[in-house]
């Protein structure tokens, strides 16, 4: 037992001496969380737009003032005619144009209807759709203000309530996904590199013929990364709570237990990668390219799985990150317990045991 503890201490010393490993372990997670939290968002703020006002009357001025006063839009330019619209879009300085028809107020008073055309730059469809929705919301708000003293015999009121994320903050979607990506990549990559380093240098066989049993050597390699990955998870959760105001509605103990389970899953996958990799470079490439794209594209982190083609939906079932993201959102946002998450938990347990069993089998073949 003393030899085993000493071996684990040696691994810790080795990690802390390797500046590259330290940066990957602690620097990359913090940078990724901050980037995703601040830079990558579905929300819009201070989007530059242009106004083409054919009417220039009191109502259009009130609408323009209302739009200008919102935090979502910044009026970049006032156009003179419709020929300037395409030119403005081609310059790339604006994302939308509001085109008020001629005699706007007059038609509003006499015909009870006037038109505002919303033109958006749809080279980015998501942003264009968001701009259109935000603008329509502001116009609807102005319309309600005009009609506040008018009684309508029949009307249908629509009340919308957003559960778990009432302010529609995109960071609530990104934090669970980023946490999953970081834990998967860091845990799998560092474990695969650690073991392939020994194999590349020819010292793995020496370790396995030492007084330590082969299983103890492998576990000793993995244990430091379990502890360091847990620290990473704690740092990510603290950043999400105190920097991005991410709620944790559920049980913290359950969140910690599920996180450790996923870390063990990622580490077992890293060990499996090390069995098929002859060098550190190969292990890193397999870890990065073989895990990053599937985790990002097929886990439901960014793109809804239900919107994918059926074959990809089937493939997504073998991506551990898919199930962990469901668990994280369930605990952090919905506040649910194991009663609702038992299926996802059992799937992760099964995957972990499968990766470990396959890894042990591969190691026996390679090192006997």
C-alpha positions as CSV (number, residue, x, y, z in Angstrom):
1,X,0.0,0.0,0.0
2,X,2.9,2.4,0.8
3,X,4.4,1.7,-2.6
4,X,1.0,2.5,-4.2
5,X,0.6,5.8,-2.3
6,X,4.2,6.7,-3.2
7,X,3.5,6.0,-6.8
8,X,0.5,8.3,-6.7
9,X,2.6,11.0,-5.1
10,X,5.2,10.6,-7.8
11,X,2.5,11.1,-10.5
12,X,1.4,14.3,-8.7
13,X,4.9,15.6,-8.7
14,X,5.3,14.8,-12.4
15,X,2.1,16.6,-13.3
16,X,3.0,19.8,-11.4
17,X,6.5,19.8,-13.0
18,X,5.0,19.7,-16.5
19,X,3.9,23.3,-17.3
20,X,2.0,22.1,-20.4
21,X,-0.1,19.7,-18.4
22,X,-0.8,22.4,-15.8
23,X,-2.0,24.8,-18.5
24,X,-4.3,22.2,-20.1
25,X,-5.6,21.2,-16.7
26,X,-6.3,24.6,-15.2
27,X,-5.8,27.3,-17.8
28,X,-7.8,25.9,-20.6
29,X,-11.0,25.3,-18.6
30,X,-11.1,28.8,-17.1
31,X,-10.4,30.4,-20.6
32,X,-13.1,28.3,-22.2
33,X,-15.7,29.1,-19.5
34,X,-15.1,32.8,-19.8
35,X,-15.1,32.7,-23.6
36,X,-18.3,30.8,-23.8
37,X,-19.9,32.8,-21.0
38,X,-19.1,36.3,-22.4
39,X,-18.4,36.0,-26.1
40,X,-20.7,33.2,-27.3
41,X,-24.3,34.1,-26.8
42,X,-27.7,33.9,-28.6
43,X,-28.7,37.3,-27.2
44,X,-28.2,40.5,-29.0
45,X,-27.1,43.9,-27.6
46,X,-26.3,47.2,-29.3
47,X,-26.9,45.8,-32.8
48,X,-26.3,48.4,-35.5
49,X,-29.4,49.1,-37.6
50,X,-30.5,51.8,-40.1
51,X,-33.8,53.6,-40.5
52,X,-35.6,54.5,-43.7
53,X,-38.4,56.8,-42.7
54,X,-40.6,57.8,-45.6
55,X,-43.1,59.5,-43.3
56,X,-41.1,61.4,-40.7
57,X,-44.2,62.1,-38.5
58,X,-44.9,61.9,-34.8
59,X,-45.6,58.2,-34.7
60,X,-42.5,57.1,-36.5
61,X,-40.4,59.4,-34.3
62,X,-41.9,57.8,-31.2
63,X,-41.2,54.3,-32.5
64,X,-37.6,55.2,-33.5
65,X,-37.0,56.8,-30.1
66,X,-38.4,53.6,-28.4
67,X,-36.1,51.4,-30.5
68,X,-33.1,53.7,-29.9
69,X,-33.7,53.7,-26.1
70,X,-33.6,49.8,-25.9
71,X,-30.4,48.1,-25.1
72,X,-30.8,45.8,-28.1
73,X,-30.3,48.3,-30.9
74,X,-28.1,51.2,-31.9
75,X,-29.2,53.4,-34.8
76,X,-26.2,53.6,-37.1
77,X,-27.7,55.5,-40.0
78,X,-30.8,57.2,-41.5
79,X,-31.2,56.3,-45.1
80,X,-32.7,58.6,-47.8
81,X,-34.2,56.1,-50.2
82,X,-34.6,52.3,-50.8
83,X,-31.6,52.2,-53.2
84,X,-29.4,52.8,-50.1
85,X,-30.6,49.7,-48.3
86,X,-28.6,47.1,-50.3
87,X,-25.5,49.4,-50.3
88,X,-25.7,49.7,-46.5
89,X,-26.0,45.9,-46.1
90,X,-23.0,45.3,-48.5
91,X,-20.8,47.6,-46.4
92,X,-21.5,45.2,-43.5
93,X,-22.0,48.0,-41.0
94,X,-25.6,47.2,-40.2
95,X,-27.6,44.1,-39.5
96,X,-31.1,45.4,-40.1
97,X,-33.2,48.2,-41.7
98,X,-36.5,49.5,-40.5
99,X,-38.5,50.8,-43.5
100,X,-41.5,53.0,-42.5
101,X,-44.0,53.5,-45.3
102,X,-45.2,56.9,-46.5
103,X,-48.0,58.6,-44.6
104,X,-47.5,56.2,-41.7
105,X,-49.5,58.3,-39.1
106,X,-52.2,59.2,-41.5
107,X,-52.9,55.5,-42.4
108,X,-52.7,54.6,-38.8
109,X,-55.4,57.1,-37.9
110,X,-57.7,56.7,-41.0
111,X,-57.2,53.0,-41.9
112,X,-56.2,51.7,-38.4
113,X,-53.2,50.0,-40.0
114,X,-49.7,51.0,-41.1
115,X,-46.7,49.0,-42.2
116,X,-43.1,48.8,-41.0
117,X,-40.9,46.6,-43.1
118,X,-38.1,44.8,-41.2
119,X,-35.2,44.0,-43.4
120,X,-32.4,41.8,-41.9
121,X,-29.0,40.5,-43.0
122,X,-29.7,36.8,-43.1
123,X,-26.1,35.7,-43.7
124,X,-26.4,34.8,-40.0
125,X,-30.0,33.3,-39.9
126,X,-30.1,33.0,-36.1
127,X,-29.2,36.6,-35.5
128,X,-31.5,37.8,-38.2
129,X,-34.4,35.9,-36.7
130,X,-33.6,37.3,-33.2
131,X,-33.4,40.8,-34.5
132,X,-36.8,40.4,-36.2
133,X,-38.4,39.0,-33.0
134,X,-37.0,41.8,-30.8
135,X,-38.1,44.5,-33.2
136,X,-41.6,43.0,-33.5
137,X,-41.8,42.9,-29.7
138,X,-41.0,46.6,-29.5
139,X,-43.5,47.4,-32.2
140,X,-46.2,45.3,-30.4
141,X,-45.4,47.2,-27.2
142,X,-45.9,50.5,-28.9
143,X,-49.2,49.2,-30.5
144,X,-50.5,48.3,-27.0
145,X,-49.7,51.8,-25.8
146,X,-51.7,53.3,-28.6
147,X,-54.7,51.0,-27.9
148,X,-54.7,51.2,-24.2
149,X,-57.9,53.3,-24.1
150,X,-59.7,51.3,-26.9
151,X,-62.1,48.6,-26.0
152,X,-62.1,45.5,-28.2
153,X,-65.2,43.2,-27.9
154,X,-63.3,40.0,-28.3
155,X,-59.6,39.4,-27.8
156,X,-57.4,36.4,-27.0
157,X,-54.7,37.1,-24.4
158,X,-51.5,35.1,-24.7
159,X,-49.4,34.7,-21.6
160,X,-46.0,33.2,-21.9
161,X,-44.0,31.9,-19.0
162,X,-40.5,30.5,-19.4
163,X,-39.7,27.8,-16.8
164,X,-36.1,27.4,-15.4
165,X,-34.7,30.3,-17.5
166,X,-37.2,33.2,-17.5
167,X,-34.7,35.7,-18.8
168,X,-33.6,33.4,-21.6
169,X,-30.0,33.7,-20.7
170,X,-27.9,31.8,-23.2
171,X,-25.2,31.2,-20.5
172,X,-27.6,28.8,-18.8
173,X,-27.4,26.7,-21.9
174,X,-23.6,27.0,-22.4
175,X,-22.3,26.4,-18.9
176,X,-23.5,22.7,-18.7
177,X,-22.2,22.1,-22.2
178,X,-18.8,23.8,-21.6
179,X,-18.4,21.9,-18.3
180,X,-19.1,18.7,-20.1
181,X,-16.6,19.4,-22.9
182,X,-13.9,20.5,-20.5
183,X,-14.2,17.5,-18.3
184,X,-14.4,15.1,-21.2
185,X,-11.4,16.5,-23.1
186,X,-9.1,17.2,-20.2
187,X,-9.8,14.0,-18.4
188,X,-9.5,11.7,-21.5
189,X,-6.7,13.6,-23.1
190,X,-4.5,13.9,-20.0
191,X,-5.0,10.2,-19.1
192,X,-4.2,9.0,-22.6
193,X,-1.1,11.2,-22.8
194,X,0.1,10.1,-19.3
195,X,0.0,6.4,-20.2
196,X,1.3,6.7,-23.7
197,X,4.2,8.8,-22.5
198,X,5.3,5.8,-20.4
199,X,4.8,3.5,-23.4
200,X,6.6,5.9,-25.8
201,X,9.6,6.2,-23.5
202,X,9.7,2.4,-22.9
203,X,9.1,2.7,-19.1
204,X,5.6,1.2,-19.0
205,X,6.9,-2.3,-19.1
206,X,9.4,-1.5,-16.3
207,X,6.5,-0.2,-14.2
208,X,4.5,-3.3,-14.8
209,X,7.3,-5.6,-13.7
210,X,7.8,-3.6,-10.5
211,X,6.4,-4.7,-7.1
212,X,3.2,-2.9,-8.1
213,X,0.6,-4.9,-9.9
214,X,-0.4,-3.8,-13.4
215,X,-3.8,-2.8,-12.2
216,X,-2.3,-0.6,-9.4
217,X,0.0,1.1,-11.9
218,X,-3.0,2.0,-14.1
219,X,-5.1,3.1,-11.1
220,X,-2.2,5.1,-9.8
221,X,-1.9,6.9,-13.1
222,X,-5.6,7.7,-13.1
223,X,-6.2,8.8,-9.4
224,X,-4.4,12.2,-9.7
225,X,-6.5,13.1,-12.7
226,X,-9.7,12.2,-10.9
227,X,-8.7,14.7,-8.1
228,X,-7.6,17.4,-10.5
229,X,-10.7,17.0,-12.7
230,X,-12.9,17.3,-9.6
231,X,-11.0,20.6,-8.8
232,X,-11.7,21.7,-12.3
233,X,-15.4,20.9,-12.0
234,X,-15.6,22.9,-8.7
235,X,-13.9,25.9,-10.4
236,X,-16.3,25.8,-13.3
237,X,-19.3,25.6,-11.0
238,X,-18.1,28.5,-8.8
239,X,-17.4,30.6,-11.9
240,X,-20.9,29.9,-13.3
241,X,-22.5,30.8,-10.0
242,X,-20.6,33.9,-9.0
243,X,-19.7,35.3,-12.5
244,X,-22.7,34.3,-14.6
245,X,-25.3,33.9,-11.9
246,X,-26.0,30.3,-12.9
247,X,-28.5,28.7,-10.4
248,X,-28.0,25.3,-8.8
249,X,-31.5,24.4,-7.8
250,X,-30.8,20.7,-7.1
251,X,-28.8,18.7,-4.5
252,X,-25.1,19.6,-4.5
253,X,-24.1,16.2,-3.3
254,X,-25.9,14.6,-6.2
255,X,-24.3,17.1,-8.6
256,X,-20.9,16.1,-7.2
257,X,-21.5,12.4,-7.4
258,X,-22.7,12.6,-11.0
259,X,-19.7,14.8,-11.9
260,X,-17.3,12.2,-10.5
261,X,-19.1,9.5,-12.4
262,X,-18.7,11.4,-15.6
263,X,-15.0,12.1,-14.8
264,X,-14.4,8.4,-14.3
265,X,-16.2,7.8,-17.6
266,X,-13.9,10.2,-19.4
267,X,-10.8,8.8,-17.7
268,X,-11.8,5.2,-18.7
269,X,-12.2,6.5,-22.3
270,X,-8.8,8.1,-22.0
271,X,-7.3,4.8,-20.9
272,X,-9.0,3.1,-23.9
273,X,-7.5,5.7,-26.3
274,X,-4.0,5.0,-24.8
275,X,-4.3,1.3,-25.7
276,X,-4.6,2.1,-29.4
277,X,-2.1,5.0,-29.5
278,X,1.6,4.4,-29.8
279,X,2.7,8.0,-29.1
280,X,1.6,11.1,-27.2
281,X,0.9,13.0,-30.4
282,X,-1.4,10.2,-31.7
283,X,-3.2,10.1,-28.3
284,X,-3.7,13.9,-28.3
285,X,-5.0,13.9,-31.9
286,X,-7.4,11.1,-31.2
287,X,-8.6,12.8,-28.0
288,X,-9.1,16.2,-29.6
289,X,-10.5,15.3,-33.0
290,X,-12.2,12.0,-32.0
291,X,-13.9,13.5,-29.0
292,X,-14.3,17.3,-29.5
293,X,-16.4,17.2,-32.6
294,X,-18.8,14.5,-31.5
295,X,-19.2,16.1,-28.0
296,X,-20.0,19.5,-29.5
297,X,-22.1,18.4,-32.4
298,X,-23.9,15.3,-31.2
299,X,-24.4,15.9,-27.4
300,X,-27.2,18.4,-27.7
301,X,-24.9,21.1,-26.4
302,X,-25.5,23.6,-29.3
303,X,-27.9,21.8,-31.7
304,X,-31.1,20.1,-30.6
305,X,-30.8,16.3,-31.1
306,X,-34.5,16.1,-32.1
307,X,-33.7,18.3,-35.1
308,X,-30.9,16.1,-36.4
309,X,-31.3,13.4,-39.1
310,X,-32.4,10.0,-37.6
311,X,-29.0,8.3,-38.1
312,X,-27.3,11.0,-36.1
313,X,-29.9,10.8,-33.4
314,X,-29.1,7.1,-33.0
315,X,-25.3,7.8,-33.0
316,X,-25.8,10.4,-30.3
317,X,-26.9,7.7,-27.9
318,X,-23.3,6.4,-27.6
319,X,-21.9,9.9,-26.7
320,X,-21.5,10.1,-22.9
321,X,-21.7,13.9,-23.0
322,X,-25.3,13.8,-24.2
323,X,-26.4,12.0,-21.0
324,X,-24.3,14.2,-18.7
325,X,-25.7,17.4,-20.1
326,X,-29.2,16.2,-19.4
327,X,-28.1,15.4,-15.8
328,X,-26.4,18.8,-15.4
329,X,-29.4,20.7,-16.7
330,X,-31.8,18.6,-14.6
331,X,-29.9,19.2,-11.3
332,X,-28.7,22.8,-11.9
333,X,-31.7,24.3,-13.6
334,X,-34.7,22.1,-12.8
335,X,-33.7,21.0,-9.4
336,X,-34.7,17.4,-10.0
337,X,-33.2,14.4,-8.2
338,X,-32.1,10.8,-9.0
339,X,-35.8,9.8,-9.4
340,X,-35.8,11.6,-12.7
341,X,-32.2,11.0,-13.7
342,X,-31.7,7.3,-12.9
343,X,-31.8,6.3,-16.6
344,X,-29.1,8.7,-17.6
345,X,-27.0,7.7,-14.6
346,X,-27.3,4.0,-15.3
347,X,-26.2,4.7,-19.0
348,X,-23.1,6.5,-17.8
349,X,-22.3,3.7,-15.3
350,X,-22.7,1.1,-18.0
351,X,-20.5,3.0,-20.4
352,X,-17.8,3.4,-17.8
353,X,-17.8,-0.3,-17.0
354,X,-17.6,-1.1,-20.7
355,X,-14.7,1.2,-21.3
356,X,-12.8,-0.1,-18.3
357,X,-13.4,-3.8,-19.3
358,X,-12.3,-3.1,-22.8
359,X,-9.2,-1.2,-21.6
360,X,-8.2,-4.0,-19.3
361,X,-8.5,-6.5,-22.1
362,X,-6.5,-4.3,-24.5
363,X,-3.7,-3.8,-21.9
364,X,-3.4,-7.5,-21.3
365,X,-3.0,-8.1,-25.0
366,X,-0.4,-5.3,-25.5
367,X,1.7,-5.9,-22.4
368,X,1.8,-9.6,-21.7
